Amino acid sequence: MTSAEHETVFTYGAPALKYGTGSSDEIGYDLAQFGARRVLVVTDPVVAATGWPERIAEGIRGYGIAAETFDGVHVEPTDVSMQKAVDFARGTGPYDAFVAVGGGSSIDTAKAANLLTSNDGELMDYVNAPVGGGRAPANPLKPLVAVPTTTGTGSESTTVCVLDVLSLRVKSGISHLRLRPTLAVVDPRLTVSQPAGVTAASGMDILCHAAESYTAKPYTEFGRKRPEERVPYCGSNPLADMFAEKSLELLSWALPAAVRDGDDMAAREAMALAATFAGLGFGNAGVHIPHANAYPIAGQVRDFHPDGYPGEEAMVPHGMAVSLTAPAAFRFTFEANPERHQRVARLLAPDFEWSGDFADHLPAVLTMLMREIGLPAGIGAVGYTESDVDSLVEGTLKQQRLLTTAPRTPSEKDLAGILRDSVQLW
């Protein structure tokens, strides 16, 4: 490829942001500025029980705006659970704005409800190909205010909506610029109720967002695109790098501290900032192999029940699923850019002395941190064996949107090796 055929343009997009203690009390004012008159608050039963969604709804009503609540979000949403939210919104609407209060599950479900009340068609029409139809929304979406109560997913900043397609036993998503929330309201008070297990798993999601976007294939190494071909994930770039580095710096101390003591407000505030920064970075640069592997790991789960999550059904939380193959994945991608991998390791563990093979430096830092915060010791600890590797590889290969962002393109054999090395990390 000649230099003229290489990409010379990167793009950057982000929601408006309101950050800080008390920011969620101002959402009614913010919605009034959008001209909203009737809004749907989307949340899950556990978050609803904290009282925050109703408090936010009351604040919205104080500005003369009608607010209904849908509290049936499924943690780790499925096509079936998202359809229930869509049906509710279609049946009780119309709404001229949406407010998502919760983790990535609530925010992503609100994105789906917004998409399918603003456009015709069904959910699978819009799910990324080859799993779904890959259709782009023809109409603009209504304003969406995203209010995260977990520190991790970054969904408040991104153009992506993630779901399990139950009939295919695969996790996939919908990706389009119009799905990005209009406003992200990050109030650290809302994160204090996260159990330690949720803090640990979602914290590793932040870490992988930042580390994967920082080590992603540079935007200048992609082929030149026409304007209509541009996608939200454009590869690592100077603006996304800046956010990723700051996120990793904050995580180095805040993640262990927040897991140890959930009432440590300094740690909670730093985690909320780290999640915000990582979302602003990876929402533009993209993520790669650990996230691609996470979809089948979560989608093919059999009987694992994580601490801190609803116990009635098996699940591997997204952040946990991402982290379990991250050490082996970063060992594989190291040769594409050794300096960046070492920079990630130093940001996460500035005092950690390393004298071995530098390809093992970042994997060693990650496993050390995962052990400290109580993550499982590999995909074997969540129910998988080497006999499952072929099925997991098949699922990973369906995530081409993510794999194209990897700094080193993995073959089917490479992915199998990464998964086998991840059965037991320590």
C-alpha positions as CSV (number, residue, x, y, z in Angstrom):
1,M,0.0,0.0,0.0
2,T,1.5,3.4,-1.0
3,S,1.5,6.3,1.4
4,A,-1.3,7.9,-0.7
5,E,-3.5,4.9,0.0
6,H,-3.0,5.1,3.7
7,E,-5.5,6.9,5.9
8,T,-4.6,10.4,6.9
9,V,-7.8,11.3,8.8
10,F,-9.1,10.3,12.2
11,T,-12.5,11.2,13.6
12,Y,-13.6,12.0,17.1
13,G,-17.0,12.0,18.6
14,A,-18.3,12.2,22.2
15,P,-21.5,13.1,24.0
16,A,-21.9,16.3,26.0
17,L,-20.6,15.5,29.5
18,K,-21.7,16.6,33.0
19,Y,-19.5,15.1,35.7
20,G,-19.5,15.4,39.5
21,T,-21.3,14.8,42.7
22,G,-24.9,16.2,42.4
23,S,-24.9,16.2,38.6
24,S,-27.8,13.7,38.4
25,D,-30.0,16.2,40.2
26,E,-29.9,18.5,37.2
27,I,-31.2,16.2,34.5
28,G,-34.7,17.8,34.5
29,Y,-33.1,21.1,33.5
30,D,-31.0,19.4,30.9
31,L,-34.0,17.7,29.3
32,A,-35.9,21.0,29.3
33,Q,-33.1,22.4,27.1
34,F,-33.8,19.7,24.6
35,G,-37.4,20.6,24.6
36,A,-38.5,17.3,26.1
37,R,-42.0,16.9,27.3
38,R,-42.4,13.2,27.9
39,V,-39.4,10.9,28.7
40,L,-38.9,7.2,29.5
41,V,-36.5,6.3,32.3
42,V,-34.9,2.9,31.6
43,T,-33.3,0.9,34.5
44,D,-33.0,-2.6,36.0
45,P,-34.7,-3.9,39.2
46,V,-31.5,-3.8,41.3
47,V,-30.7,-0.2,40.5
48,A,-34.4,0.7,40.8
49,A,-34.3,-0.7,44.4
50,T,-31.6,1.9,45.3
51,G,-34.1,4.7,44.8
52,W,-31.9,6.6,42.4
53,P,-34.1,6.1,39.2
54,E,-37.2,7.4,41.0
55,R,-35.3,10.3,42.5
56,I,-34.1,11.2,39.0
57,A,-37.7,10.8,37.6
58,E,-39.0,13.1,40.3
59,G,-36.4,15.7,39.5
60,I,-37.4,15.5,35.9
61,R,-41.1,16.0,36.8
62,G,-40.1,19.1,38.8
63,Y,-39.4,20.7,35.4
64,G,-42.9,20.0,34.1
65,I,-41.8,17.0,32.1
66,A,-43.7,13.7,32.3
67,A,-41.5,10.7,33.2
68,E,-42.4,7.0,32.9
69,T,-40.2,4.2,34.2
70,F,-39.3,0.9,32.6
71,D,-37.4,-1.2,35.3
72,G,-37.3,-4.5,33.4
73,V,-33.8,-4.3,32.0
74,H,-32.0,-7.7,32.0
75,V,-28.4,-7.6,33.3
76,E,-26.3,-8.7,30.3
77,P,-29.2,-8.0,27.9
78,T,-30.5,-10.4,25.3
79,D,-32.4,-9.9,22.1
80,V,-35.5,-11.1,24.0
81,S,-35.0,-8.7,27.0
82,M,-34.3,-5.7,24.7
83,Q,-37.5,-6.5,22.7
84,K,-39.5,-6.2,25.9
85,A,-38.1,-2.7,26.4
86,V,-38.9,-1.8,22.8
87,D,-42.4,-3.2,23.1
88,F,-42.9,-1.2,26.3
89,A,-41.6,2.0,24.7
90,R,-43.8,1.5,21.6
91,G,-46.8,0.6,23.6
92,T,-46.7,3.5,26.1
93,G,-45.1,6.1,23.9
94,P,-44.4,8.2,22.1
95,Y,-41.5,9.6,24.0
96,D,-39.4,12.5,23.0
97,A,-36.3,11.6,25.1
98,F,-34.9,8.7,27.0
99,V,-32.9,8.6,30.3
100,A,-30.9,5.4,31.1
101,V,-30.0,4.9,34.8
102,G,-27.8,1.9,35.4
103,G,-24.8,0.0,34.0
104,G,-24.1,-0.8,30.4
105,S,-27.1,-3.1,30.3
106,S,-29.6,-0.2,31.0
107,I,-27.8,2.2,28.7
108,D,-27.6,-0.3,25.9
109,T,-31.3,-1.3,26.3
110,A,-32.3,2.4,26.2
111,K,-30.3,2.8,23.0
112,A,-32.2,-0.1,21.5
113,A,-35.6,1.3,22.6
114,N,-34.6,4.7,21.2
115,L,-33.5,3.1,17.9
116,L,-36.6,1.1,17.3
117,T,-39.1,3.8,18.3
118,S,-37.3,6.3,16.0
119,N,-36.9,3.8,13.1
120,D,-39.0,1.0,11.6
121,G,-37.9,-2.7,11.4
122,E,-36.9,-5.2,14.1
123,L,-33.9,-5.6,16.4
124,M,-32.1,-8.2,14.3
125,D,-32.3,-5.9,11.2
126,Y,-29.8,-3.6,12.9
127,V,-27.5,-6.1,14.6
128,N,-24.0,-6.2,13.1
129,A,-23.4,-8.6,10.2
130,P,-22.9,-11.5,9.9
131,V,-25.1,-12.1,13.0
132,G,-27.8,-9.7,11.9
133,G,-28.7,-7.5,9.0
134,G,-26.3,-4.7,9.7
135,R,-28.9,-2.1,8.7
136,A,-28.1,1.6,9.5
137,P,-30.9,3.7,11.0
138,A,-32.5,6.0,8.4
139,N,-33.9,8.5,11.0
140,P,-32.2,10.5,13.8
141,L,-32.8,9.2,17.3
142,K,-34.3,11.1,20.2
143,P,-32.1,12.7,22.9
144,L,-30.7,10.0,25.3
145,V,-29.3,11.0,28.7
146,A,-27.0,8.2,30.0
147,V,-26.5,8.1,33.8
148,P,-24.0,5.3,34.6
149,T,-24.3,3.6,38.1
150,T,-21.4,1.3,37.4
151,T,-17.9,2.3,36.5
152,G,-16.8,0.3,33.5
153,T,-18.8,-0.2,30.4
154,G,-18.3,3.3,28.9
155,S,-21.6,2.9,27.1
156,E,-22.5,6.4,28.1
157,S,-19.9,7.6,25.6
158,T,-20.1,5.0,22.8
159,T,-22.0,4.3,19.6
160,V,-22.4,0.6,20.5
161,C,-25.3,-1.5,21.9
162,V,-24.3,-5.0,23.0
163,L,-26.6,-8.0,23.4
164,D,-26.8,-11.8,23.5
165,V,-28.7,-13.3,20.6
166,L,-30.2,-16.3,22.5
167,S,-31.1,-18.5,19.5
168,L,-27.5,-18.3,18.2
169,R,-25.8,-18.4,21.6
170,V,-23.6,-15.5,20.5
171,K,-23.0,-12.0,21.8
172,S,-23.1,-9.3,19.2
173,G,-24.1,-5.6,18.9
174,I,-25.5,-2.7,17.0
175,S,-23.0,0.0,16.0
176,H,-23.8,3.4,14.5
177,L,-23.0,7.0,15.3
178,R,-26.6,7.8,16.0
179,L,-26.6,5.5,19.0
180,R,-24.2,7.7,20.9
181,P,-26.0,9.3,23.9
182,T,-26.7,13.0,23.7
183,L,-25.5,13.7,27.2
184,A,-23.5,11.6,29.8
185,V,-24.2,12.5,33.4
186,V,-21.6,10.9,35.6
187,D,-22.5,11.3,39.3
188,P,-20.0,9.2,41.5
189,R,-22.7,9.0,44.3
190,L,-24.6,6.5,42.1
191,T,-21.7,4.1,42.0
192,V,-21.3,3.5,45.7
193,S,-23.9,0.7,45.8
194,Q,-21.8,-1.5,43.4
195,P,-20.8,-4.7,45.2
196,A,-17.1,-5.5,45.2
197,G,-17.4,-8.2,42.6
198,V,-19.2,-5.8,40.2
199,T,-16.6,-3.1,40.9
200,A,-13.8,-5.5,40.1
201,A,-15.3,-6.9,36.9
202,S,-16.5,-3.5,35.5
203,G,-13.1,-2.0,36.6
204,M,-11.3,-4.5,34.4
205,D,-13.6,-3.5,31.6
206,I,-12.3,0.1,32.0
207,L,-8.8,-1.1,32.0
208,C,-9.2,-3.2,28.8
209,H,-11.0,-0.3,27.1
210,A,-8.0,1.9,27.8
211,A,-5.3,-0.7,27.1
212,E,-6.9,-2.0,23.9
213,S,-7.6,1.4,22.4
214,Y,-4.0,2.5,23.3
215,T,-2.5,-0.6,21.6
216,A,-5.0,-0.7,18.7
217,K,-3.9,-0.5,15.1
218,P,-3.0,3.1,14.4
219,Y,-5.5,5.0,12.2
220,T,-2.6,5.7,9.7
221,E,-2.2,2.0,9.0
222,F,-5.8,1.5,7.7
223,G,-6.6,2.0,4.0
224,R,-7.9,5.3,2.9
225,K,-11.7,5.6,3.3
226,R,-14.3,7.6,1.5
227,P,-16.4,9.9,3.8
228,E,-19.4,7.5,3.7
229,E,-17.2,4.6,4.7
230,R,-16.0,6.0,8.0
231,V,-16.9,4.1,11.1
232,P,-16.7,5.1,14.8
233,Y,-13.7,2.8,15.5
234,C,-10.9,4.4,13.5
235,G,-7.8,3.1,15.3
236,S,-5.5,4.5,17.9
237,N,-5.0,8.3,17.5
238,P,-3.5,11.1,19.5
239,L,-6.8,12.3,21.1
240,A,-7.9,8.8,22.2
241,D,-4.4,8.0,23.4
242,M,-4.5,11.0,25.8
243,F,-7.7,9.7,27.4
244,A,-6.5,6.1,27.6
245,E,-3.3,7.1,29.4
246,K,-5.1,9.2,32.0
247,S,-7.6,6.4,32.6
248,L,-4.8,3.9,33.2
249,E,-3.0,6.2,35.5
250,L,-6.2,6.6,37.7
251,L,-6.9,2.9,37.7
252,S,-3.5,2.0,39.0
253,W,-4.6,3.0,42.5
254,A,-8.3,3.6,42.4
255,L,-9.4,0.1,41.2
256,P,-7.8,-1.9,44.1
257,A,-8.9,0.8,46.5
258,A,-12.6,0.8,45.3
259,V,-12.7,-3.0,45.5
260,R,-11.3,-3.0,49.1
261,D,-13.6,-0.2,50.3
262,G,-16.7,0.6,48.3
263,D,-17.3,3.7,50.5
264,D,-14.0,5.3,49.6
265,M,-15.3,8.3,47.7
266,A,-11.9,9.4,46.5
267,A,-11.5,6.0,44.8
268,R,-15.1,6.0,43.5
269,E,-14.7,9.5,42.0
270,A,-11.4,8.4,40.4
271,M,-13.0,5.3,39.0
272,A,-15.9,7.3,37.5
273,L,-13.4,9.6,35.9
274,A,-11.3,6.6,34.6
275,A,-14.4,5.0,33.1
276,T,-15.3,8.3,31.4
277,F,-11.9,8.9,30.0
278,A,-11.6,5.3,28.8
279,G,-15.0,5.6,27.1
280,L,-14.0,8.8,25.4
281,G,-10.9,7.1,24.1
282,F,-12.1,3.6,23.0
283,G,-15.4,5.0,21.7
284,N,-13.3,6.4,18.9
285,A,-10.1,4.3,18.6
286,G,-11.8,0.9,19.2
287,V,-11.0,-2.2,21.1
288,H,-9.7,-5.6,19.8
289,I,-8.8,-9.2,20.7
290,P,-9.8,-9.3,24.5
291,H,-13.2,-7.8,23.6
292,A,-13.7,-10.1,20.6
293,N,-13.0,-13.1,22.8
294,A,-15.4,-11.8,25.5
295,Y,-18.5,-12.2,23.3
296,P,-18.4,-16.0,23.0
297,I,-17.1,-16.4,26.6
298,A,-20.2,-14.6,27.8
299,G,-22.5,-16.0,25.2
300,Q,-21.7,-19.7,25.7
301,V,-21.7,-19.7,29.5
302,R,-23.1,-22.8,31.2
303,D,-23.2,-22.6,35.0
304,F,-21.0,-19.9,36.3
305,H,-22.6,-17.5,38.9
306,P,-20.4,-14.5,39.7
307,D,-20.3,-12.7,43.1
308,G,-22.3,-9.5,43.3
309,Y,-24.6,-10.2,40.3
310,P,-28.2,-11.5,40.2
311,G,-28.0,-15.2,41.0
312,E,-30.9,-16.8,39.2
313,E,-29.1,-17.5,36.0
314,A,-25.6,-18.3,34.8
315,M,-23.5,-15.4,33.4
316,V,-19.9,-14.2,32.8
317,P,-20.1,-10.5,33.3
318,H,-18.8,-8.5,30.3
319,G,-15.8,-7.0,32.1
320,M,-14.8,-10.3,33.6
321,A,-15.1,-12.0,30.2
322,V,-12.9,-9.3,28.6
323,S,-10.2,-9.6,31.3
324,L,-9.8,-13.4,31.2
325,T,-8.0,-13.5,27.9
326,A,-6.3,-10.1,28.1
327,P,-2.9,-11.3,29.5
328,A,-2.5,-13.8,26.6
329,A,-3.9,-11.4,24.0
330,F,-1.5,-8.7,24.9
331,R,1.4,-11.2,24.9
332,F,0.3,-12.0,21.3
333,T,0.0,-8.3,20.2
334,F,3.2,-7.2,21.9
335,E,5.4,-7.4,18.9
336,A,3.2,-5.0,16.9
337,N,4.2,-2.1,19.2
338,P,6.5,-3.1,22.2
339,E,6.8,0.5,23.5
340,R,3.0,0.9,23.8
341,H,2.6,-2.3,25.7
342,Q,5.3,-1.4,28.1
343,R,3.8,2.0,28.6
344,V,0.5,0.4,29.6
345,A,2.3,-1.8,32.1
346,R,4.2,1.1,33.6
347,L,1.1,3.3,33.9
348,L,-0.8,0.5,35.7
349,A,2.1,-0.5,38.0
350,P,4.7,2.3,38.1
351,D,6.6,0.7,41.0
352,F,6.6,-2.9,39.7
353,E,10.2,-3.9,38.8
354,W,10.4,-6.2,35.8
355,S,13.5,-7.9,34.6
356,G,12.1,-10.7,32.4
357,D,11.0,-10.9,28.8
358,F,9.2,-7.6,28.1
359,A,6.5,-9.4,26.1
360,D,5.5,-10.8,29.5
361,H,5.6,-7.5,31.4
362,L,2.0,-6.4,30.7
363,P,0.5,-9.9,31.2
364,A,2.3,-10.1,34.6
365,V,0.9,-6.7,35.7
366,L,-2.6,-7.7,34.6
367,T,-2.5,-11.1,36.4
368,M,-1.1,-9.5,39.5
369,L,-4.0,-7.0,39.6
370,M,-6.6,-9.6,38.7
371,R,-5.5,-11.7,41.6
372,E,-5.5,-8.7,44.0
373,I,-9.1,-7.7,43.1
374,G,-10.5,-11.3,43.1
375,L,-11.1,-12.1,39.5
376,P,-11.2,-15.8,38.4
377,A,-7.9,-17.4,37.4
378,G,-8.8,-17.9,33.8
379,I,-11.6,-19.2,31.5
380,G,-11.3,-22.5,33.2
381,A,-12.6,-20.9,36.4
382,V,-15.8,-19.9,34.7
383,G,-16.5,-23.3,33.3
384,Y,-14.5,-23.7,30.1
385,T,-11.9,-26.4,29.2
386,E,-9.6,-26.9,26.2
387,S,-12.3,-28.9,24.5
388,D,-14.4,-25.6,24.3
389,V,-11.6,-23.7,22.5
390,D,-12.8,-24.5,18.9
391,S,-16.4,-23.3,19.7
392,L,-15.0,-20.1,21.4
393,V,-12.8,-19.4,18.4
394,E,-15.8,-19.7,16.1
395,G,-17.6,-17.1,18.2
396,T,-14.6,-14.7,18.3
397,L,-14.2,-14.9,14.5
398,K,-17.7,-13.4,14.2
399,Q,-16.5,-10.2,15.8
400,Q,-14.7,-8.9,12.7
401,R,-15.6,-5.3,13.6
402,L,-13.2,-5.7,16.6
403,L,-10.6,-7.9,15.1
404,T,-9.9,-5.5,12.3
405,T,-8.7,-3.0,15.0
406,A,-6.1,-5.4,16.4
407,P,-2.5,-4.2,15.9
408,R,-1.6,-7.7,14.8
409,T,-4.1,-9.7,12.9
410,P,-4.8,-13.1,14.6
411,S,-5.3,-16.3,12.6
412,E,-7.7,-18.9,13.8
413,K,-4.7,-20.8,15.2
414,D,-3.5,-17.7,17.0
415,L,-6.9,-17.2,18.6
416,A,-7.0,-20.8,19.7
417,G,-3.6,-20.4,21.3
418,I,-4.7,-17.3,23.2
419,L,-7.7,-19.1,24.5
420,R,-5.8,-22.2,25.5
421,D,-3.2,-20.0,27.3
422,S,-6.2,-18.4,29.2
423,V,-7.6,-21.6,30.6
424,Q,-5.5,-21.1,33.7
425,L,-3.7,-17.8,34.3
426,W,-2.2,-18.7,37.7
